[in-house]
Amino acid sequence: MLSYSAVQSELPLLEDTIGANFEKSVVRFADRDALIDVPSGRRWIYRELNVDVDRLARGLLAAGLAKGDRVGIWSPNCAEWTILQYATAKVGVVLVNVNPAYRASEVEFVVKQCGMRMLVSAPSDKYSDYTAMARGAGLSCACLEQLVFIEEPPGGLADHGETTYDALCVSGDTVPPRALSDRMARLDAHDPINLQYTSGTTGFPKGATLTHHNILNNGYFIGQLMNYTEADRVVIPVPFYHCFGMVIGNLNALSIGAATIIPSRRFSPTAALQAVQDHAGTSIYGVPSMFIAELALDDFQDYDLSTLRTGVMAGSPCPEEAMNRVISEMNMRDVVICYGMTETSPVSTMTRADDTIARRTRTVGRTMPHLESKVIDSVGGQTLERGVVGELCTRGYAVMSGYWNQPEKTAEAIDAEGWMHTGDLAQMDEDGYISIEGRIKDVVIRGGENIYPREIEEFLYQHPSIQDVQVIGVPDAKYGEELAACVILKPGAAPLTAADVAEFGHGKLAHYKIPRYVEILEEFPMTISGKIRKVQLREDFAKRRL
C-alpha cells in the first residue's frame, strides 16, 4: 500500500469570509462569552465584540485603507490583537503578523518586503522598546504611512503619522455602517487576508500568504475534530502572532461559538492555570515545554482543573511521560496533537480524542478532513510504500497561495500539482498515522519556534572573532531543541563563550535565535565533496556532553 491518504468529510468546506462567518456566530451566540482578557479584566460577549470589531473596521476605512493593503500587528497577546484580526478581515486588509520578539532590522525587513501601510504596535515594556523601534521603521520605510499605538507613548504622539488605537476606533464613528457592509460584499473567501513570516534558509524571512478560505476552514475543522461547542472555554497561552494562537485558537473557537480566554500577555504557567480555574476553562493550548512548566509548578496541585477535558499540543514532539501527566493530572483526557506548518494554515495532520497514548506521542495523527498527504522519495518524487521514510507532502484547501512577492520561492515549495513539500522526513503506517522522523533541512524547533540555522550563521559571521560557524539543533528536555553554535575562531582571536555570543546578539536577534551553547572547534567534519556534515556535528556534540 502506498503512503497516501485523502480524508473526506460529511461537513463541507466553509465558503465564507472570516468576517461573514464571525457575524453568523454573533447571531447564534450573541449573549455568550466570546473574549476574556484576563490581564486587563475586560470581557466581551459576542454581540459586544462585534460592535468593537465593526467600529475598528470603520476606523480602518476612515484611514483610507483599501482592500489588499497590508496592516501589521506587533504585540503580545491582548484583546486589541483579536479585535484587529477580525476588523482587518471585515475590510479585506491583509493582517501581517509581526513576531513580538523581533528587533528593529527584522521589523524593517518585514515592513519593506510586504509594503506595509500601517503598523499597530504594543506599548514598550521590559522586553522590547516597541515605540522606538516602530518609529525607526516609520522613518526608514517609505511605505509605512501610519503608526498606531495601543497605548499612547510616554511623551505623547509625534505630529505626523501617529495615532492611538482608541483614536482610530473613534474615527470609525465618522464612517457609516453601510460603507463597511459595502466593503464586505466585495470580498471573496479566496482573497489573501493574512501574512505570516517564516525564517528562511537564506537568512531572510518569507511571507506565507494565507486566505480567508485557508485559515477559517483550518480552524473550524480542528474545532470539529475536538468536539468543540459553544459551551467550550478555550485558554490560549500561545502567541497570536503565530498560527497556533490566531487559527487553532481564535478562528477555531469563534467559528464555533466558544469563548477565548487570554491568560497573560506572554506565557506564564501560573497565569495559564489560574485562568483555567477562574474562568472554568475546558481546553488549554501549548507546546510541550509549556505543559511541562505548568506541571512543574510547586503549587500545581492547588489549582482546580476539573473543568478541563481537552486541549492542543503542537510545535514539538511530545514526551510520553508529559502526555500521560497532562491526561491524568490536568484532566485533559481528550488532548490532541496537531502537526503542520505556517504554509499549511497550519494543521495538516492531527490525532483524534480516542487515539491511544502511543499514537498521541509517537505520531502526529492522521490527515485532516478535505486534505491529502503523501510520503515521497525526495529525489525521484515517487510515492513510497507505507512504512518507508521519505518527504511528507500536503495538498488541499490549507496550502498557502504562495510566498508574498516571491514566485521563485513559492515554486520551490509547491509543485505543479499543488503539493506543498514540507521538508520533513516522515513515514505513514498501515492505518494512515504519520510519524515525523527528522527534517530534510536543518530547521530547529525550539519550544514551537521554527529557527533556520543559516539566518543565525549569517549574523554570527559579523562577529570579529569568528572565522566560520555552523549552527545546529541539539536535544533539550525543556524546549525540545536548543541552538548550539560550532565555531572556528580567527587566528589569534580570544576565546569565545556562550555569554559572549549572547551579548553580541542582544538587541539584534530575537532572544530565541541566540545560541545557548558555543563549541570551539579546529575544523568541521566534511563530506568527500566538501560539504559540512551537520549530522556528525550533532553526534559529536552529544558525545562531548555525555
N, C-alpha and C positions, 0 to 999 in steps of 0.2 A: 504494500500500500504506500502511495506517495505521501510526502509531508505537505499536504494541502488540506485546508479546511475553509468552508464557507458556511456562515451561520445565518439562517433566515429567522424571521420573527413574524408573529401574528400582528404585532404592532407596527404600523407603517412609520417611515421616517417623517419627522415634522417638516412642514414646508413653510413655517412661519419665519419672520424675522424675530430677533430676540425681543425687541420692543413689543411687537404684537403678541408674542407668546406670554410675556410678562403681564400684559393687560388682561389676557384670559385668566391668569392666576388671580389677578386683582378682583375680577368679577366673581370668581368662585370662592375666594378665601378672604374677602375684604376685611373682616374683623379679626383675623387670626394674626399672630405674631409673624413678622417677616424678617426683621433685623433687630438684633440686640447688640449694642456697642458697650460692652462692659466697662472699659476704662473711662468713658465719659458719662456713663449712667443714662445713656439715651436709648430709646427703643421706638420702633415703628411697627404698626400693623400694616397689612398690605395696602389698604386704602391710603394711609398716610404716606407710606413710602412712595407710592405712585405720584402723589401730589408733589413731593420734593423732587422726584426724578423729572417730572414734566417741567417744573419751574427751572431747574438747571438746564434742561434741554432747550427751553426757550431762551435762556441766557446764552447758550452756545450759538443759537440763531442770531441773537442780538449782537454777538461778537463778530458776525459776518462769516461764520464757518460754513463751508459748502460740503455737500456730500462727497466723501472720499478724502477730505482734508485729514491731517494727522494731528492728534492731540495726545500729549504724553502725560502719564501719571507716575510721579516719582515719590513714593510714600510707603511707609509701613502700613499694615492693615488698619483701616479706620472706616467709619460709616461713609465718609465722603468718597472713598475709593469705590465702594459698591454703588453709590448713587451715580457717580460719574460713569461707571461701567454701563449702566442702563441708560443714562441720558445720552451718551455718545451713540449707543445702539439705536436709540429712537430717532436721531437726526442723521444717521448714516455716516458719522465721523469715525475714522479708524482710531481706536484706542491703542496707544503704544505703551506697553508695559516696560517701565524702566526699573531695573533692579535697584532697590534701596541701598545696596552696598556699593554701587558704582561710585567712582571718583570722577573728577572733572573731565579728564580726557576721554573716559568711557562714555560719559553722558554726551559730550560734544560730538563724538563719533556717531552715536545713535541719532541725535538731532539732525545732523547734516545728512546722514545716509538716507533717512526717510523723508526729509523735507518737513520736519515738524513745525507747525504754525503756533501752537500753544503748548505750554508746559505747566501742569498743575503740580505744585511742589509742597511737600510737608514742611512744617517749621523745623528749624535746626534743633538738634539735640546732642547728647554726649557722643553719639556715634558718627554723625555727619553734619557738616555745616551746609545743609541743603540750600539755604538762602544765598550764600556767597557763590556756591558752585552754579546754581541756577542763573544768577546774574552774570556769571562769567560766560555761561553758554549763550545767554542773550546777547552779550557783546561780541562774541566770536562767530556766531551763527546767524547769517543774514536772514535766513528763512524764519527764525523764531521771533515772531512779532509780539507775543503776549506771554507774560508770566503771571500765573495765578497762584497766590499763596493761601494755603488752607487756613493759616492764621497770619495776621498782619505782622511783619517782621519788626523787631525792636528798631526804633529809629524811623519807622514809617515806610511808606512806599516811595519809589522813585517817581519822578514826574511823568515819565512816558513808558507805556507798555506794561505797567504793573497794576494789578488789582488783587482783591481778595476773593476767596471762594464765596463768601456771603454777598459781596457786591455783585459778583457775576450772577448769583441767583436772583438778586433784586432786579437786575437789568432784564431778567426774563419777564418781569411783570409788564414791561412795555411791549411785549410781543403777544399778539392774540393767540389763543389756543388753536384757532383754525390754521395758523401758519405751521404749527407743529404737526397737526393731523395731515395737512397737505404734503409736508416733507415725508412723513411716514408712508404715505400712499405711494410715493415714488421709489421706495426702497425695494430691493429684491433679496431673498434669502441667500442668494449666492454672491452677494456683494462682499468684498473684504470688509472686516469690521474690527480686526484685532491684529496687532503686530507684536510678536514676541521674539526677542533677540537671543540667539543661542551662540555660544562661543564657537569659533571655527578653528580648524587646524592651521589656517594661515595666520592666526593671531587676531583676526578681526571678526566680530560677531556678524551673524547673518539674521535677517529679519524674516522669521517664518510668518507667512501671511495666511490668516485664518478667516473664514467666512462665518456669517450667522449659521449657515447650514452645518458647517464643521462642528463648531463648539456647542451650539444649542443641542443638537442631537446627541453628541457625545455625553454631555452632562445628563441629559434626560434618560438615556438608556443605562447609564451607570446607576441612576436612581431606581430605575425599574428593576434591575438585577439585585439591588439591595433591598427591594421591597419597601421603599420609602412611601409614606403617605403624608397627608397634611398634619398628622399627629407627631411627626418626627421633628426633633430639635437638634440641629447639627452644630457642634462646636468645631470651629475652624482655626486651629493654631498655626496652620501652614500659610505661607505668604500668598497674598492675592496676585502679586506680580507674576507668579508662575501659574501655569495651567492647573496645578493641584488646587490652589485656592480659588481661582476665579471660574474654573469649569467644573471640576469634581466637587468643589464647594458651592459657590454661588449659583451657577446655572443649573446644576443638578437640583439643589434644594428648592430654589424659587420657581423652577418649572413644574414642580410637583405640589407646591403649596406648603412646604415645610418651613421651619424657622431657621435662620442662620444666626450664629452667635459668635461674636468676635471676643475672645477672652483677654487679649492683650495686644499691644502694638507689635511686639516681637515675641518670639516663643518664650514662654515661661512655664515650666512643668506645674508649678504651683497654681498659676492663674488658669491653666487649662483644666485641671481637676476641680478647682473652685467653681469654674463656670459650669461644669457638668453638675456639680452638687447644687449650686444656687438656682440654676435655670432648667433643671430636670432634663439634661442632655440625653438623647437616645443614641447619638452617634458622635464619634470624635475621630479626627484625622491626624496623620503624622507619618514621618519617615521612621524607620525602626529606632534610630537614636533618640527620637522624641519620646517614644513609648518607654524605652529603657530608662530615660531620665525621670519620667513620671513614676515608674515602678521603684526607682532608687530613692525617692524622697523618704526622709526619716519618718515623716508622719503620714505616709501613704495610706496606712490602714485607717486613718481617721476620716478619710473622705467617703462620703456616701455616693457610691457609683451605681447604685441599684437600678437606676433608670436606664443605664446603657444597655444596648443589645447588639450594636453593630459599629462599623467604622471602616476606614480605609488605611491600609499601609501601602506605601509606594515609595519609589525613589531609590531603594537599595534592597538587596536580598535580606529577607527577614530570618534571623536566627530562630531555630525551632523552639529553644527554651523561652525566648521572649514571646513568641506566639502563644505558647502554652500558658504563660502567665497572664497575657492580655485577656485570653479567653476565660481563664479560671478566676483571676483576681480582679479584673476590671469588668467582668460580667459581659464581655463582648463576644458572645457565642457565635454571632453571625459575621464577624470581621472578615473582610475580603482583601485580597492583594490585587492591585492594578499595575499593569505594565504598559509602557508606550514611550512616546517621545513628543516633544512640543510639536513637531511636524505632523503628528497624527492626532492632534487635538485634545488631550494627549493619549487617551487609553485605547489600545488595540486588542489587548487580551486581559482577562480578568478571571479570578476564581469566583466560585459561587458559594453562597452561605452553607450549603450542605456538603461541600468538599471536605475531604479528610484533612487532618492537621498536616500530614505529609505533603499533600498536594498544595496546601496553602503556604508551605515553606520551601518546598523543593521545586515547585513550578510557578509560572506566572499565569496559570489558568488556561482557559480556552478562548478562542476567538470571540470577539464581541458581535452582537447582532448586526446584520447588514454589512459585515466586513469579511474580508478574505485574508488568510495567512498562508504563507508557504515558506519552506526552507530550501534554499538552493545552493548549488555549488557556485561560490562567488566568482570563480574564474570562468567556468563554462556556461553558467546560467541555468543549467537544467535542474528541475525539481528533484530532490533527493528522496530516497526511501525513508520511511519513518524509523526513528532511532539513530539516524546518521546526522552528525553535526554539520551545519552549514550556516549561511547567512539568512536571517529572518527578514522577510518582506511582507508588507501590508498593503492592501488595496481596498478602496471603497470611499464612502462619503467623508470619512475622517481625515483623509490625506489633504494636507495644505494645498493651496492654489500655487504656491511657489515661494521662493525667497525674494523679498522686495527688491526690485530693480537688479536682480542677479540671475538672468536666464541661464547662464552657463552653469552656475552652481545648482540651480533647480534641475537642469538636465542631468547633472551628475547624481542627484539624489532620487529622482523619479524617472523611471524608464518610459519608453514609448507606449507601453501597455498600461501605464498608470500605477505601477508598483513602486511603493516607497521602500528603498533599500535602507534598512536600519543601521547597518554596520555591526550589528550584534550577532555573535555566534550562538546558535540555538539548535535544539532538537525537539521533534514532535513525537510523542508516544502514540501507541495504537488507539488511545481514546481521545486524541486531539489535544492533550495537555502539552504545553510548551515549557521547556526549561531553558534558561539563558546560561550558556557555558562560558562566555567571555565576550570580548569585543575585538572586532577586526581592527578598528582604530584604537588609539590609546586613550580614549576618553576615561577620565577618572570621575567616579561618582562619590562625592563626599557629602554625606548627610542629605542626599537628594539633589545636590547641586552638580550639574554636569560641568566638568572642567576639562579643557583640552590643553595638554602639556605644551603644545607649540606656542601658545599665547604667553605662557609663563616663561618659557625658554627665551623667546624674543625679548621679553622685558629684562631678564637677568643678564643677557648679553651686554646690557648697558653698564653693568657693574664694573668698576675699574680693575677689580682683581680677577674677574672670571674670563678664562680663555675659551672654555667650552662647557656646555651644560646640557644635561638630559634630565627631564622631569618625569617621574614615574609615579604610579599609584601603588601604595603598599597597604596591606591589611590593617584595619583599625577596629577595635572592639566597639567603640562608641559611634563612629561616623561611617563605618563600612570600609572606607578607604581614606587615607591621608596622602598628602603630597610629599615626596622626597626629591630633593634636587641633588643629582650626582654631578659634581663639579670638578673640572680640571682647571687649576689656577695658572695664572700667567707667571712666567719665571720671575722669581724674586718677590712675588706677592705675599703679603702677610696671611696667616691662617684665617679661614673664614668659618664662622659659626652660624647656626640657625638663627641666633639672636641678631647677628649682623645682617642677614638676609631679610629678616622681619623688619628691621629698622629701615633698610633700603626700600622695602616695598610699602611701608606705612604711608597712607595717604595717596598712593599712586596705583595700587591694586586693591580690588575688593578683598576683604580680610580672608575670605575662604580660598583665595587663589595664592596666598602666601605659603610656601612650603613649610611644613612642620620640622622636617629633617633635612640636614645637609651632610652629604658624604663627600669627602675629598678623595679623588682617585688620580692615579697616574695616567690611566688610559681607559678607554671604553672597550668592551667586547665587541668585535666586529665580525660580520659575515665575510665570506670569500670575496663577495662583490663590493665590499667596503661599506655596507650598511650597518648601523649600530644595532645591536641585539638588545632591545629593551626587555625582552623576556628574561634574558640572562641577568640583566641589571637587577630586575626584581628578585630573581632567585638568589643572587649574590647578596643583596641587601638583607634578605630574610636569614641567610646563613650567618651573616655578621651579627645579627640581632639575637641569635639563639644563645 
